[in-house]
Amino acid sequence: MAKKSEPLQSAEGKFSSSEYEFTSEQILAREKLERDFEETRRVGREEGREESRREVVSNALKLNLAMDQIAAITGLPLEEASRLADSLKG
């Protein structure tokens, strides 16, 4: 028989399932941890994309490609591609 996955609130302000009992503070803490975890994953993906773009721009600069070509390759607006290229040169 499967365990109940959704906690039920009792009159005392505690949440319970068939085998476990949780306080509302514990549930709020878990929800915060889940939100923090998702935010960390999102930020990690964004940082990974930025690092990939930096690498592509760096390689394109080494090949002496024009900035409009670099912007097209990376999918960045020309101004942003130029800014990124300048940050790599300095």
Helices and strands as residue ranges (DSSP letters): E 8-9, E 14-16, E 21-23, H 24-62, H 67-74, H 78-89
